[in-house]
Amino acid sequence: MSRNSVRRRRLWHQYSTTSLVLASLAILVAAVFSGGSILVYMKYRSVWDGINRIDVSADLNGKLPPVDPNAMNLLLIGSDSRSGANGRIGGSDGIDGARSDTVMVLHVAPGARQVVVLSFPRDSVVPILSCAPEAGTSGQTAQPGQVEQINATFAYGGPGCLWKTIEETTDIHINDFIELDFIGFERAIDALGGVTVCLPEAVNDPMSGLDLPAGKHHVSGRLALAFWRTREDLGEGDDPQRIQRDQFLMASLLQGIEHTGLLHSPGKMLSVIDALTSHHDVTTDAGLTPSQMLRIGEDLRGISTEQVQFVTVPWTDYVYNTNWVQWVQPQADDLFAAIAHDTRLPRSASTAKGKHGKVPKKTATLKPSQVQVAVYNGTTTDGLATDTASALSQRGFDVIGQPADAATDTYTTSVIDYATAADLAAAQTLEKQIGGAVTLQADPQLTSATLQLILGSSFTSLKSSAPAANTGSTADTGLENIAMTYGGISGNVNICSDQSAFSGPDGG
């Protein structure tokens, strides 16, 4: 990683505690522009004039993914800019510019009556592309083979660069972007009358300002923002787990909109619009027109909370820097293709805990014949590796080489070593067969896709009732089940069922 690795590390340390802000703004926009409120908006031109606009066309002049005529995809960006009143919230000491600490794609498929909110971890590694200067950024020069965090893409190249990067890495056509800052989030929540959050334990986080006892609370915009930003003092302190909590917050927000009848009150909707625009807290691309705003509202008219799904891109630790994450393949590409084309998805993913105990590594199960494994005995039990290799072969696994002894016979927990993130699905498929404690860990020194299974003393035999193998069919589940397939949630979820998003490395 050339570029400026010091600069990258500085970004990570400087901004890892400044996670941002963006409830499903596009859904809010849809809410306030549907039900006839567009007529009210047209009457009050000042509302439209209160939206900032950026011309991003210089970054979008290459080959673009094909347009889906039956759906709309909005890039939602949460900016952690410290300009103006935002510095009061996020702190401004030595922090210039803005990062995209929240990145989402809102997929609206009116024909299928489905809405998917796809979240990208802010620490995801993406290629460094060539981007023109815009919105006060310097732009960036392409560096083939090098990567950067996705929030750095926005910091160096602006929203157009982030848009371009999302399109090139996912092949999802983006129609427009919407960006919101700290203060805009607070004002929107207040205009909506607050939002309900649920905490399984008391939280006192001086960094974000969240100080609440355990239980359910209806909070104002200030505390909702604190909940959104809380990271370091909850769970494992990582961004993907924060995304889990934020998805529950967005679901609660949608439930509140549905419960209060906001869609049927033009006056209330106008107050929300005014809260979002009168202080120039919202930014869009120059191509987002009033008619496209109207289309968003029309597309979402009548869609209920259970038809809105929230999902995160499958991820694992980045091999060369565990502070960053990389997308798990081919599962991520399957997800992107399903959203880009409204197609069906492979069957459900399983949840595995890697060596760092991280929770949201959701990937699809493979057929045993797709998994290559070499078996080693890490105990003093004679014949353990030989017997296990034979049993795995009988279950259809591709056992490579002769069983052998591991470098040491003191293993307690069995270990499955895999080379890259692309092999994680294979490792998880094998894990389902292994009795006793199992640890999955990436080993960049491995040079092939063959897994290394090292048996520990907690292992005695394969599980007697291993889950059925995936048939490989892509017709088992559709876009309507995308949350179930990739470990997400639906908009009608019980917001107090959000337990794993608060758990630490030991599950507590």
N, C-alpha and C positions, 0 to 999 in steps of 0.2 A: 504494500500500500504506500505508494510514493505520495504524490500530491504534497500534502503537508501534514504528516502524521501527528506532529505536535499540535497543529491546529485542530485536528480531529479529536485528540484526547482532551484538549481544552474545552471543546464544545461539550463533550460528554460530561466532564466534571462540573462545568459551569451551569449546565442547563438540566441536569438529570433530576433536579428537585423542583423544576418550574413547569410541571405538566399543566396543560392548558385546559381549554374551555370550549366546548362546543356541543351543546345538546343538539338534537336533530334539528338544526336550524331550517333545513330545507322542508322538513315536515311542518315546522311552525309557519314557514312562508306559505306552504300549501294550505294550511289551516286558515290563515288570515286572508288569503286571496280566493278562497272558495266561498260558496254560499252567497254569491252576489256581491261580496265585499269589494271586488275589483272595480265596481261602479263607484263605490265610495272613494276608493283610491284615485280613480281618474278625476274625481271632483277636486281632490286635494293634491295638486301637482307637487306640492312641496315635499310630500312623502317620497316620491320618486327621486326628486332632486337631492334628497338626503342620503342616497346610496352612493358610495364611492365606486368608481369604475376604473379598471386597468385594461389597457390594450395588450393582449398576450399573443397577438397574431404572429409576431416574429418567431415565436417558439413552435408554432403549429403549422409550418409551411412544408413539412415533409410528408411522407406517406403515413396516413392516419388509419386506425382500425376502422372497419366498415361500420356504418351507422345502422343501428337496429331501429327500423321504422316503427316498431311496436312498443318501444320502451324509451325511457329517458334515464341518463346517468349523470348525476350531479356530484362534482368533487366538493366536499365540505372540508374547509380548512379552519382550524382554530389557531389564531395567532397569539403568541405570548409577548407581543410588542409591549415595551414599557413606556411608550410615548404618552404624554399627557397624564390623565387620571389613572391609567393602567399601571404606572409605576408605583402608585400607592398600594396596589394589590400584590403585584409580583415582585416588588423590590427592583431598584434600578441601579444598584451599585455596580458599575463597570460593565453593564450588560447593554450592548448596542444592538440595533436591528431587531429582527423577529424570527422565531422558529415556528415550524408547523408541528406543535406538540400533539395535535390531534389531526389525523388524516382519515377521512372516510369517503366512501363512494355510496351515494344513495341511488339505488336502482328501483325505478318505478315501472312496473309492467301492468298497465291498466287493464289490458285484455285478460290477463291471468289473475287480475285483482290481487297482486302481490307487491309488497315493498320489501326490499332487502337493504339493510344498512351494513356495509362491509367496512370493518376497521382495520387499519394498517398500524402495527406497532411503530412508534416513533423512532425506535432504534433499529429498524429494518435496514439492512444493507442493500443498496441499489447501485447500478452503474453510474459513473460520472459522465453525464452527457454535455454536449455543447449547448449553452443557453445564452440568450441575449440579455443585456442589462434591462431591468424594469423595476418599477416601484421602489426606487432607491437602492436596489442591489447592484452589485458589480458584474453580475453574470458569471459564467464559468466556461472553461475550456474543456472539451472532451478529453478524457484520459482512458483509452481502451484498456480493459483488464483491471482497472482500479475501481474501488467502491467508496461510497460515503453513506452516512446515515440519511434516512429519508427526510428527517427534519432539517438537515444541513442543506439538502437540495433546495428547499424553500428559502433558507437563510441566504444562500449565495446567488440563487437564480430567480427568486420570486415565484408567484403562483403559476406563471406560465411554464416555468421549468419543472415544477412539481407535476403539473398537468401532463406535460410531455413525458416525464419519467413514468408516471402511472400508466399512460397509454402504451408506452413501449415495453414495459415489463409485464403487463397484464393482458394486453390486446383488447381491453375494454374501451370502447369509444366514449369519451367524455363530452357532454353537451355544453356544460357551463360550470363555473365554480362559484361558491359563496364562502366568504370569509367573515368570521366574527371575532371580536376581541373580548378581554376580560369584562370591561364595563358593559358591553352590549349583552353579554350573557346575564349579568346581574339584572339589568333593566328588563330583559325579556321575561325572566322568571318572575320578577315582581309584577309585571303587567299581566301575567297569567294567574296571579294570585298565589304564587308559591308552588312548591312541589314536595311530595312526601318521600322521605328516605327511611331506611330501616337498617339499624346497626345491631349486629349480634353481640357486640361488646362496646364498652365505653371507649371513646376516642378523644384524645387531647393532643393535637398536632400543632405545635407552635409555628411550624413552617407554613402550613396552609391557613391556620386560624380556625380549624374545626375543633370544637370542644363540645361534645354531646354525650349524654349517657346512653347506655344500651336501650334499644327499643325503636318504636316507630315515631317519627317526628315530621311535622309539616313545617318546612323552613322557607325563609325568604331567599332572595337572590344572592345575598352575601354568603349565607351558610351553604346554599346549594353550590356556589362556586368553590367554597372551601372543601366541600365533599368531593367535587370534581377533581380538584387539584391534589388532594391528599394522596401521598404515595409512600414516603419514607417510613412513617410510623404505623403502617398497616401491612399485615401479611408478610410477603417476601420483599416488598418495596420495589417491585419491578413494574414496568409499564404495561405489559400484557395483562397482569392481574388488575391493574388500575382500570384498564379497558373493560374488564368484566364488571367491575363495580359501576362504571359509567354507563354501561348498557342497561343495567337495572334502573339507573337514574332516568335514562331516556324513556324506558318503558313506563316508569311511573309518571313522567311528564305527559306521555301520550294518553295514559289512563285518565289523568286529570283533565286534559282537554276534552276527552270523550264524555267524562262525567259531568263537567260543568256546562255542556252544551254550547261551547264557544263558537262552533261552526254555525250556529243558528242566531248569533248575535252580531250583526255588522258593527255595532258600536264598540263591543269588546274587541272585536278583531282589529278595528281601526286603532284602538289604543295600543295593541301589541305591535302593529306596524309602526306606529309613531315611536314607540319605545326603541325599536330596532334601528330606526333611520334618522330620527330628529337630531341625534348627536353624532351622526356619521360613524356609527360603530360597525356598519356592514359594508363590505366591499365585494363587488362582483366583477366578472369580465365585461368588457364593453359590449359584447354581443348578446348579453342577457337582456331581452326586451320585455316590455309590458305584456305582449302577447304570449311570450314564453312563460312568464310568471303565471299568467292565466292558465296556460296548459298544465302547469304543475298542479294548480288547484283542481282543475277539471279531472286530471288523471287520478287524483287521490280522493275525489268525492265519493263518499259512501264506503271507503275502505275502513274496516274496523281494526282494533288493536291486535286481534289474533292473526291478522293478515300481514302484520309488520314483523319482520325477523331481523335479529341482530347477530352478526357472526364476525369472527376475527380470522384473518389469514393464518393458516397453519404455520407454525414457526418452531424453530429450535435455536439453540445457542450457535452463534457464528463461530466457525472452527478456529479462526485466528484471533478472536477477541470476544471473550465471553460476556463483555458488557453490551455487545451488539447481538442482534438476532438475524437469522436468515430464514427464508421461506422454505418449507418442506415440500419437496417435489416427489411424485407428480401431483400430490394432493392439491397444492395451491393452484397449479395450472388447471386442474379439473374444476375447481371452484370458480376461477376467473372465466373459463369457457362457458360454464353454466350461466353465469350472470351476463356475459357478453351476448349470448345467443338464446337465453331462456330455455336451455336444454336440460336434460336430466343428469343427475349426478351419480357417481359410484356409490356403493352401499356405505352404511354408517362407519364412522371412525371410532377408534378406541382411544382412551386416555392413558398415557403412561407417564410415570415420574422418572426423569433422568437423574443423572448424578447430582444435579443441583436441586432436585426436588420440585422443579417447576411444573405447574399444572397444565397449561393450555397447549400441550403438544398433541393435537388431535390429528390422526392420520388414518388412512384407510387400511383395512386388513387385506393381505395378499393371499393368494393360493399357496399351499405348502411347496408346490413344485417350483414356485418363483423365488424361493428362499434357499440360498446356498449357505451352508454352515460347516465349520470345522469344530470338533468337540474335544475338549481337554479336561483332564481330571485334576482339580485343584484340592483334592482331599487325599487321605490315606486309605480310602476304601478301594480295594482291588477290583478292577473290571468295571468301575462305574462309568467311565467314558465309553467303553466298548458297548455295554448294554444300552446306554442312552442313545448312542449313535444308531444302533440297530432299531430301536423303538422309533426314533425320528424318521428313519428311512421307511419304516412300515406305514407311517402317517403321511408319506408323500414328500417329505423334505429332501432336498438335494444335499446329501452329506458328502463333503469334500475331504479326500485324504483319509489316512488311518487315524483312529482315536489315539491320543497321546497324553502324557503327563504334562501339566502346566509347570511353569518355572518354579513354583512353590506349592506345597500341599497344605497350606494354612488358610485357604479360602473358607470363609463362613457363608457369605452371601454369594450366590452365583452371579456371574458377570457376563453380559452380552456386549462385546465390542463391535462397533460398526465404523465404517470409514468416513462417510459424509452424511449430510442431512438427507440425501436421496435414498440412503439405506435405512433410515429410521423406521419406515413402514415394515420392512422385512424384520428388523429387530423386534418390533412390537408384536408382529405375527408369531415369532418364535417365543417371545415372552409368555404368550397365552398358554403355551404348552408346558411350561416349566414349573414344577412344584417348589414351594419354599420361597425365600426372599430372593429377589432378582434386581440387579442394578444394570441399567442401560447406560453406556457411555461412548461418546465419540472418540475415536483414536485416529488422528490424522496421519499416523505413521502406517496405517494399513493401506495397501496399494491396490486392493481389489474389493469387489462388492461382497465377498465371502465374509460372513459373520464369524466371530470367534466366541464360542460358548465355553466358558470356564465354570465347571461345576463346583459349588461350595458344599460344606458339610450340612447345610440346611436342606439340601436337595436329596431326595430319596428315589423319586421316580417322576415320570411325566404325569401331568394331571389326568385323572381318569375320565373326566368329562370335558374335554377341550371344546371350545366353541367351534361351530361348523365353519368350514373355510368359505371364503368369498367365491362365488361362482364367476366373478368378473363381469357379471351383467351390469349394464348401465341403465337398465329399465326398472330397477328395483325401487327407486325413489325419485321424486321430482323436485323442482325448484321450491314447491310448497313445503318441503321437508328439509330445507337447507340448514336451518338452525339445529335440528336434531342430528343431521349428518355431520356437522362440523362443530358440535358442542356449544352452539349459541343458545339464544332464548327468543321467545316470541313476545310481542308487545303486551299480551295479556297475562304475563307471568306474575306469580305471587312475589312481590318485591322483597318479602321477608325470607324467601328461600335462598337468598344469595349468601351462601356459607363459604364455598371454596375460595371466593374472591377476597376473603379476609384471613385465610389460613396461612400459617407460617410454614417453613420448610419441614417441620415435624408433623404437619397436619393440624396443629392446634391453633 
